Amino acid sequence: MVHSKEDIIKAIGKNVRKHRKEKKLTIETLSIKASIDYSQLVRIENGKVNTSIYNMFLIAEALNIATYELLLL
């Protein structure tokens, strides 16, 4: 199945939000742990920005999950 760029960006954002909530973290706390600007993390979770692989790595590391878990569609 082919997914659009927008669908993939939104799915990644949903995965970030899901894992963050499972860990009972606020966006602010996760942004600090991942060293990513709060407003950038909000845009990532809302599927408004195509973030870098490096940022996804930082987020996954802060959530103590494997990076590929953020890529599951």
N, C-alpha and C positions, 0 to 999 in steps of 0.2 A: 504494500500500500504506500502510495506517495503522499507525503504530508507537505503542506505549504510552509514556507519560512515562518509565517506568523503563527501557525499551529504549533510548530516546534518551540518557538520562543515562549508562547503561552504555557505549553506543557512543562517546560523547564521551570518557569515561575511558579506554577502550581506545585511542582515537586519540592521546590525550595520551601514554600509556605507549609506544605504538609509535614515535611521533616522538622521544620522549625517549631511548629505547634506540637508535634509529638514530643519534642525535647523541652516543651514548655518555656521557650525563649521568646522574648519580645524582639521586634525588628531591631530596636536600638541595641539590645544585648548582642544579637547575632552580628550586627554591623561592626561592633567593637571587637568581638572575637575574631571576625574574619578580616578586620582592617579594611573594610569597604565603607565608603560614605553612606550614611543613612538613606539619603534621598536616592542614591544609586540602587541600593538594595530594594527600596520600595518599587522603583521602576522595574527591576528584575522580577520581583514577585508578581507584579501586575502585568507582566508580559509586554512591557512597553519599550524594552531595550534589548538588543542582541549583545549579551555580555561576552566577555572573553573566556577562553578555556581556563586561563589563569584564575580569573575571578570565581569560576565554578569550582576549581580546585580549592581555593581559599574557603569558600562557603562550605564545601563538603568536609574539609578538614575541621572547621569550626563546629560542624554538626556531628563530627565523628562518624561519618559514613563514607562509603566509596564514591568517588566522583561519578562513576557510571550510573549510580542511583538517581542522580539529577537528570539523566538523559532518557530515562525510561518513558516511553510514550504510552 
